[in-house]
Amino acid sequence: MIYLAESGDDQVMDHFNPRFWGNPPEIDDPTMTGMTWDSVAQRPKNVNVTRHGEGSNTTYLDGHARFGRWERLWWQDSSRGVYQGAFDPRQ
């Protein structure tokens, strides 16, 4: 599970919450989703996922760090819950 990620440009928050990314039907908080999700680019505003070309560096709970492409780190699967991938604490 990802523990540290590079923050988005001009972000001042000290954490990110993937729960508000995308358009999850069970989340009825357009204010939070609007602050954290770019619906045009289909990626978060509060985490910079393209700082290093087409991906970013992340650090995992076990201490290792890795470069990853956004589409391999997170995806929505409404049949299994709000979000999936390396940002999902249920993994």
N, CA, C and O atoms as a GROMACS GRO file, in nm:
protein
  364
    1MET      N    1   0.084  -0.117   0.000
    1MET     CA    2   0.000   0.000   0.000
    1MET      C    3   0.089   0.124   0.000
    1MET      O    4   0.189   0.129   0.071
    2ILE      N    5   0.052   0.223  -0.079
    2ILE     CA    6   0.127   0.347  -0.086
    2ILE      C    7   0.109   0.427   0.042
    2ILE      O    8  -0.003   0.446   0.091
    3TYR      N    9   0.221   0.472   0.096
    3TYR     CA   10   0.221   0.552   0.218
    3TYR      C   11   0.254   0.698   0.189
    3TYR      O   12   0.193   0.789   0.247
    4LEU      N   13   0.350   0.722   0.099
    4LEU     CA   14   0.390   0.857   0.062
    4LEU      C   15   0.382   0.874  -0.088
    4LEU      O   16   0.421   0.784  -0.164
    5ALA      N   17   0.332   0.987  -0.130
    5ALA     CA   18   0.325   1.020  -0.273
    5ALA      C   19   0.359   1.167  -0.288
    5ALA      O   20   0.346   1.245  -0.194
    6GLU      N   21   0.401   1.205  -0.407
    6GLU     CA   22   0.435   1.344  -0.432
    6GLU      C   23   0.308   1.428  -0.443
    6GLU      O   24   0.216   1.394  -0.517
    7SER      N   25   0.304   1.536  -0.368
    7SER     CA   26   0.183   1.619  -0.369
    7SER      C   27   0.171   1.695  -0.499
    7SER      O   28   0.269   1.723  -0.568
    8GLY      N   29   0.047   1.728  -0.532
    8GLY     CA   30   0.020   1.805  -0.651
    8GLY      C   31   0.069   1.949  -0.637
    8GLY      O   32   0.093   1.996  -0.526
    9ASP      N   33   0.085   2.016  -0.748
    9ASP     CA   34   0.128   2.154  -0.746
    9ASP      C   35   0.027   2.240  -0.670
    9ASP      O   36  -0.094   2.220  -0.683
   10ASP      N   37   0.077   2.333  -0.592
   10ASP     CA   38  -0.006   2.428  -0.516
   10ASP      C   39  -0.095   2.361  -0.411
   10ASP      O   40  -0.196   2.419  -0.370
   11GLN      N   41  -0.062   2.242  -0.368
   11GLN     CA   42  -0.140   2.175  -0.264
   11GLN      C   43  -0.083   2.206  -0.127
   11GLN      O   44   0.038   2.211  -0.109
   12VAL      N   45  -0.171   2.227  -0.030
   12VAL     CA   46  -0.127   2.257   0.106
   12VAL      C   47  -0.174   2.153   0.206
   12VAL      O   48  -0.142   2.162   0.325
   13MET      N   49  -0.250   2.056   0.162
   13MET     CA   50  -0.300   1.952   0.252
   13MET      C   51  -0.185   1.858   0.292
   13MET      O   52  -0.092   1.838   0.215
   14ASP      N   53  -0.194   1.803   0.411
   14ASP     CA   54  -0.089   1.714   0.459
   14ASP      C   55  -0.120   1.566   0.436
   14ASP      O   56  -0.046   1.479   0.481
   15HIS      N   57  -0.229   1.538   0.366
   15HIS     CA   58  -0.265   1.399   0.337
   15HIS      C   59  -0.354   1.396   0.212
   15HIS      O   60  -0.401   1.499   0.164
   16PHE      N   61  -0.376   1.276   0.162
   16PHE     CA   62  -0.468   1.259   0.050
   16PHE      C   63  -0.564   1.147   0.083
   16PHE      O   64  -0.530   1.057   0.161
   17ASN      N   65  -0.682   1.153   0.026
   17ASN     CA   66  -0.784   1.053   0.054
   17ASN      C   67  -0.843   1.004  -0.078
   17ASN      O   68  -0.929   1.070  -0.135
   18PRO      N   69  -0.797   0.888  -0.126
   18PRO     CA   70  -0.847   0.836  -0.254
   18PRO      C   71  -0.997   0.810  -0.255
   18PRO      O   72  -1.057   0.791  -0.362
   19ARG      N   73  -1.057   0.809  -0.138
   19ARG     CA   74  -1.202   0.786  -0.130
   19ARG      C   75  -1.280   0.889  -0.214
   19ARG      O   76  -1.389   0.859  -0.263
   20PHE      N   77  -1.225   1.008  -0.230
   20PHE     CA   78  -1.294   1.113  -0.303
   20PHE      C   79  -1.250   1.126  -0.448
   20PHE      O   80  -1.295   1.216  -0.518
   21TRP      N   81  -1.164   1.038  -0.495
   21TRP     CA   82  -1.118   1.042  -0.633
   21TRP      C   83  -1.222   0.979  -0.725
   21TRP      O   84  -1.293   0.887  -0.685
   22GLY      N   85  -1.231   1.028  -0.844
   22GLY     CA   86  -1.324   0.972  -0.942
   22GLY      C   87  -1.466   1.016  -0.914
   22GLY      O   88  -1.490   1.123  -0.857
   23ASN      N   89  -1.557   0.934  -0.953
   23ASN     CA   90  -1.698   0.964  -0.933
   23ASN      C   91  -1.768   0.848  -0.864
   23ASN      O   92  -1.861   0.789  -0.919
   24PRO      N   93  -1.723   0.813  -0.743
   24PRO     CA   94  -1.784   0.700  -0.676
   24PRO      C   95  -1.930   0.728  -0.641
   24PRO      O   96  -1.959   0.830  -0.578
   25PRO      N   97  -2.020   0.642  -0.680
   25PRO     CA   98  -2.163   0.669  -0.656
   25PRO      C   99  -2.200   0.674  -0.509
   25PRO      O  100  -2.298   0.740  -0.474
   26GLU      N  101  -2.125   0.607  -0.423
   26GLU     CA  102  -2.160   0.606  -0.281
   26GLU      C  103  -2.110   0.728  -0.204
   26GLU      O  104  -2.142   0.744  -0.087
   27ILE      N  105  -2.032   0.814  -0.269
   27ILE     CA  106  -1.982   0.935  -0.206
   27ILE      C  107  -2.066   1.053  -0.252
   27ILE      O  108  -2.068   1.086  -0.370
   28ASP      N  109  -2.134   1.115  -0.158
   28ASP     CA  110  -2.219   1.228  -0.193
   28ASP      C  111  -2.159   1.355  -0.133
   28ASP      O  112  -2.220   1.421  -0.050
   29ASP      N  113  -2.039   1.387  -0.177
   29ASP     CA  114  -1.972   1.507  -0.130
   29ASP      C  115  -1.901   1.574  -0.247
   29ASP      O  116  -1.780   1.560  -0.261
   30PRO      N  117  -1.976   1.646  -0.330
   30PRO     CA  118  -1.916   1.708  -0.448
   30PRO      C  119  -1.808   1.810  -0.415
   30PRO      O  120  -1.720   1.835  -0.498
   31THR      N  121  -1.812   1.870  -0.297
   31THR     CA  122  -1.710   1.967  -0.258
   31THR      C  123  -1.574   1.898  -0.246
   31THR      O  124  -1.476   1.945  -0.303
   32MET      N  125  -1.568   1.787  -0.172
   32MET     CA  126  -1.441   1.715  -0.156
   32MET      C  127  -1.395   1.658  -0.288
   32MET      O  128  -1.277   1.668  -0.322
   33THR      N  129  -1.484   1.598  -0.364
   33THR     CA  130  -1.446   1.541  -0.492
   33THR      C  131  -1.395   1.650  -0.585
   33THR      O  132  -1.296   1.629  -0.656
   34GLY      N  133  -1.459   1.766  -0.586
   34GLY     CA  134  -1.416   1.876  -0.671
   34GLY      C  135  -1.279   1.931  -0.632
   34GLY      O  136  -1.204   1.976  -0.718
   35MET      N  137  -1.247   1.927  -0.502
   35MET     CA  138  -1.117   1.976  -0.456
   35MET      C  139  -1.005   1.877  -0.485
   35MET      O  140  -0.890   1.918  -0.498
   36THR      N  141  -1.035   1.750  -0.495
   36THR     CA  142  -0.930   1.649  -0.504
   36THR      C  143  -0.922   1.577  -0.638
   36THR      O  144  -0.826   1.503  -0.661
   37TRP      N  145  -1.019   1.596  -0.727
   37TRP     CA  146  -1.024   1.518  -0.851
   37TRP      C  147  -1.039   1.607  -0.972
   37TRP      O  148  -1.126   1.694  -0.974
   38ASP      N  149  -0.956   1.588  -1.073
   38ASP     CA  150  -0.966   1.658  -1.201
   38ASP      C  151  -1.048   1.570  -1.295
   38ASP      O  152  -0.997   1.472  -1.349
   39SER      N  153  -1.174   1.605  -1.314
   39SER     CA  154  -1.264   1.520  -1.392
   39SER      C  155  -1.232   1.522  -1.542
   39SER      O  156  -1.272   1.431  -1.614
   40VAL      N  157  -1.161   1.624  -1.589
   40VAL     CA  158  -1.121   1.628  -1.730
   40VAL      C  159  -1.003   1.535  -1.755
   40VAL      O  160  -1.007   1.453  -1.848
   41ALA      N  161  -0.898   1.547  -1.674
   41ALA     CA  162  -0.779   1.463  -1.691
   41ALA      C  163  -0.797   1.323  -1.632
   41ALA      O  164  -0.719   1.232  -1.660
   42GLN      N  165  -0.900   1.306  -1.549
   42GLN     CA  166  -0.927   1.178  -1.482
   42GLN      C  167  -0.810   1.133  -1.395
   42GLN      O  168  -0.762   1.020  -1.404
   43ARG      N  169  -0.767   1.227  -1.309
   43ARG     CA  170  -0.662   1.196  -1.213
   43ARG      C  171  -0.672   1.294  -1.097
   43ARG      O  172  -0.739   1.398  -1.109
   44PRO      N  173  -0.608   1.264  -0.985
   44PRO     CA  174  -0.620   1.351  -0.868
   44PRO      C  175  -0.548   1.483  -0.884
   44PRO      O  176  -0.450   1.495  -0.959
   45LYS      N  177  -0.598   1.583  -0.812
   45LYS     CA  178  -0.532   1.713  -0.807
   45LYS      C  179  -0.430   1.717  -0.693
   45LYS      O  180  -0.328   1.785  -0.703
   46ASN      N  181  -0.458   1.644  -0.587
   46ASN     CA  182  -0.375   1.654  -0.468
   46ASN      C  183  -0.252   1.563  -0.468
   46ASN      O  184  -0.170   1.572  -0.378
   47VAL      N  185  -0.239   1.476  -0.567
   47VAL     CA  186  -0.121   1.392  -0.582
   47VAL      C  187  -0.071   1.411  -0.725
   47VAL      O  188  -0.148   1.399  -0.820
   48ASN      N  189   0.057   1.440  -0.739
   48ASN     CA  190   0.112   1.460  -0.873
   48ASN      C  191   0.151   1.324  -0.931
   48ASN      O  192   0.249   1.264  -0.887
   49VAL      N  193   0.076   1.278  -1.027
   49VAL     CA  194   0.098   1.144  -1.082
   49VAL      C  195   0.174   1.144  -1.214
   49VAL      O  196   0.196   1.039  -1.273
   50THR      N  197   0.215   1.263  -1.259
   50THR     CA  198   0.292   1.271  -1.384
   50THR      C  199   0.415   1.360  -1.370
   50THR      O  200   0.464   1.414  -1.469
   51ARG      N  201   0.464   1.375  -1.250
   51ARG     CA  202   0.579   1.463  -1.228
   51ARG      C  203   0.704   1.414  -1.302
   51ARG      O  204   0.784   1.496  -1.345
   52HIS      N  205   0.720   1.286  -1.317
   52HIS     CA  206   0.838   1.228  -1.381
   52HIS      C  207   0.794   1.159  -1.511
   52HIS      O  208   0.791   1.036  -1.518
   53GLY      N  209   0.762   1.238  -1.609
   53GLY     CA  210   0.714   1.181  -1.735
   53GLY      C  211   0.572   1.132  -1.720
   53GLY      O  212   0.482   1.210  -1.688
   54GLU      N  213   0.552   1.007  -1.744
   54GLU     CA  214   0.417   0.950  -1.737
   54GLU      C  215   0.387   0.880  -1.605
   54GLU      O  216   0.295   0.799  -1.597
   55GLY      N  217   0.465   0.911  -1.502
   55GLY     CA  218   0.442   0.847  -1.373
   55GLY      C  219   0.497   0.928  -1.259
   55GLY      O  220   0.532   1.045  -1.274
   56SER      N  221   0.504   0.864  -1.142
   56SER     CA  222   0.553   0.931  -1.022
   56SER      C  223   0.621   0.830  -0.931
   56SER      O  224   0.609   0.709  -0.950
   57ASN      N  225   0.693   0.882  -0.833
   57ASN     CA  226   0.759   0.797  -0.734
   57ASN      C  227   0.671   0.790  -0.611
   57ASN      O  228   0.615   0.890  -0.568
   58THR      N  229   0.660   0.672  -0.555
   58THR     CA  230   0.581   0.652  -0.434
   58THR      C  231   0.660   0.564  -0.338
   58THR      O  232   0.746   0.485  -0.379
   59THR      N  233   0.630   0.579  -0.209
   59THR     CA  234   0.692   0.496  -0.106
   59THR      C  235   0.581   0.413  -0.042
   59THR      O  236   0.472   0.463  -0.013
   60TYR      N  237   0.611   0.288  -0.020
   60TYR     CA  238   0.513   0.193   0.032
   60TYR      C  239   0.534   0.170   0.182
   60TYR      O  240   0.639   0.203   0.236
   61LEU      N  241   0.434   0.113   0.248
   61LEU     CA  242   0.441   0.091   0.392
   61LEU      C  243   0.559   0.004   0.434
   61LEU      O  244   0.609   0.019   0.545
   62ASP      N  245   0.604  -0.085   0.348
   62ASP     CA  246   0.717  -0.171   0.386
   62ASP      C  247   0.851  -0.102   0.366
   62ASP      O  248   0.955  -0.162   0.392
   63GLY      N  249   0.850   0.025   0.321
   63GLY     CA  250   0.971   0.105   0.310
   63GLY      C  251   1.032   0.113   0.171
   63GLY      O  252   1.121   0.195   0.149
   64HIS      N  253   0.987   0.031   0.076
   64HIS     CA  254   1.046   0.040  -0.057
   64HIS      C  255   0.981   0.154  -0.135
   64HIS      O  256   0.867   0.193  -0.107
   65ALA      N  257   1.053   0.206  -0.231
   65ALA     CA  258   1.003   0.312  -0.318
   65ALA      C  259   1.004   0.260  -0.461
   65ALA      O  260   1.084   0.174  -0.497
   66ARG      N  261   0.912   0.314  -0.541
   66ARG     CA  262   0.900   0.265  -0.678
   66ARG      C  263   0.838   0.372  -0.766
   66ARG      O  264   0.754   0.451  -0.723
   67PHE      N  265   0.881   0.372  -0.890
   67PHE     CA  266   0.819   0.454  -0.993
   67PHE      C  267   0.697   0.378  -1.044
   67PHE      O  268   0.702   0.256  -1.061
   68GLY      N  269   0.587   0.449  -1.068
   68GLY     CA  270   0.468   0.383  -1.121
   68GLY      C  271   0.386   0.475  -1.208
   68GLY      O  272   0.383   0.597  -1.188
   69ARG      N  273   0.321   0.416  -1.305
   69ARG     CA  274   0.228   0.490  -1.392
   69ARG      C  275   0.092   0.494  -1.324
   69ARG      O  276   0.051   0.397  -1.261
   70TRP      N  277   0.024   0.605  -1.338
   70TRP     CA  278  -0.104   0.629  -1.272
   70TRP      C  279  -0.204   0.515  -1.294
   70TRP      O  280  -0.266   0.467  -1.199
   71GLU      N  281  -0.219   0.472  -1.418
   71GLU     CA  282  -0.321   0.370  -1.446
   71GLU      C  283  -0.288   0.234  -1.384
   71GLU      O  284  -0.375   0.148  -1.377
   72ARG      N  285  -0.164   0.214  -1.340
   72ARG     CA  286  -0.127   0.089  -1.273
   72ARG      C  287  -0.136   0.101  -1.120
   72ARG      O  288  -0.135   0.001  -1.049
   73LEU      N  289  -0.145   0.226  -1.070
   73LEU     CA  290  -0.149   0.247  -0.926
   73LEU      C  291  -0.290   0.257  -0.869
   73LEU      O  292  -0.312   0.225  -0.752
   74TRP      N  293  -0.385   0.300  -0.950
   74TRP     CA  294  -0.521   0.323  -0.900
   74TRP      C  295  -0.622   0.303  -1.012
   74TRP      O  296  -0.596   0.341  -1.126
   75TRP      N  297  -0.734   0.245  -0.980
   75TRP     CA  298  -0.843   0.234  -1.075
   75TRP      C  299  -0.972   0.214  -0.998
   75TRP      O  300  -0.972   0.165  -0.886
   76GLN      N  301  -1.082   0.253  -1.060
   76GLN     CA  302  -1.213   0.235  -0.998
   76GLN      C  303  -1.273   0.104  -1.045
   76GLN      O  304  -1.265   0.069  -1.163
   77ASP      N  305  -1.332   0.034  -0.953
   77ASP     CA  306  -1.406  -0.088  -0.983
   77ASP      C  307  -1.525  -0.088  -0.889
   77ASP      O  308  -1.518  -0.141  -0.778
   78SER      N  309  -1.634  -0.029  -0.933
   78SER     CA  310  -1.750  -0.012  -0.845
   78SER      C  311  -1.808  -0.144  -0.797
   78SER      O  312  -1.876  -0.147  -0.695
   79SER      N  313  -1.782  -0.253  -0.868
   79SER     CA  314  -1.833  -0.383  -0.822
   79SER      C  315  -1.757  -0.433  -0.700
   79SER      O  316  -1.809  -0.517  -0.626
   80ARG      N  317  -1.633  -0.383  -0.677
   80ARG     CA  318  -1.552  -0.426  -0.564
   80ARG      C  319  -1.533  -0.318  -0.459
   80ARG      O  320  -1.468  -0.343  -0.358
   81GLY      N  321  -1.586  -0.201  -0.481
   81GLY     CA  322  -1.570  -0.093  -0.384
   81GLY      C  323  -1.533   0.038  -0.451
   81GLY      O  324  -1.540   0.050  -0.574
   82VAL      N  325  -1.495   0.133  -0.371
   82VAL     CA  326  -1.471   0.268  -0.420
   82VAL      C  327  -1.350   0.276  -0.510
   82VAL      O  328  -1.358   0.336  -0.617
   83TYR      N  329  -1.239   0.216  -0.471
   83TYR     CA  330  -1.116   0.225  -0.548
   83TYR      C  331  -1.036   0.097  -0.529
   83TYR      O  332  -1.063   0.019  -0.437
   84GLN      N  333  -0.940   0.077  -0.614
   84GLN     CA  334  -0.855  -0.041  -0.611
   84GLN      C  335  -0.712   0.001  -0.636
   84GLN      O  336  -0.686   0.117  -0.666
   85GLY      N  337  -0.620  -0.091  -0.625
   85GLY     CA  338  -0.481  -0.063  -0.657
   85GLY      C  339  -0.398  -0.032  -0.535
   85GLY      O  340  -0.438  -0.061  -0.422
   86ALA      N  341  -0.282   0.027  -0.557
   86ALA     CA  342  -0.184   0.047  -0.452
   86ALA      C  343  -0.220   0.156  -0.352
   86ALA      O  344  -0.155   0.168  -0.248
   87PHE      N  345  -0.321   0.237  -0.379
   87PHE     CA  346  -0.368   0.336  -0.283
   87PHE      C  347  -0.478   0.277  -0.195
   87PHE      O  348  -0.528   0.346  -0.106
   88ASP      N  349  -0.517   0.154  -0.217
   88ASP     CA  350  -0.630   0.091  -0.149
   88ASP      C  351  -0.583   0.019  -0.022
   88ASP      O  352  -0.513  -0.082  -0.032
   89PRO      N  353  -0.620   0.069   0.097
   89PRO     CA  354  -0.574   0.004   0.221
   89PRO      C  355  -0.632  -0.134   0.242
   89PRO      O  356  -0.587  -0.207   0.330
   90ARG      N  357  -0.731  -0.172   0.163
   90ARG     CA  358  -0.789  -0.307   0.178
   90ARG      C  359  -0.707  -0.413   0.109
   90ARG      O  360  -0.733  -0.532   0.127
   91GLN      N  361  -0.606  -0.374   0.030
   91GLN     CA  362  -0.525  -0.472  -0.043
   91GLN      C  363  -0.431  -0.544   0.049
   91GLN      O  364  -0.356  -0.631   0.005
   0.00000   0.00000   0.00000
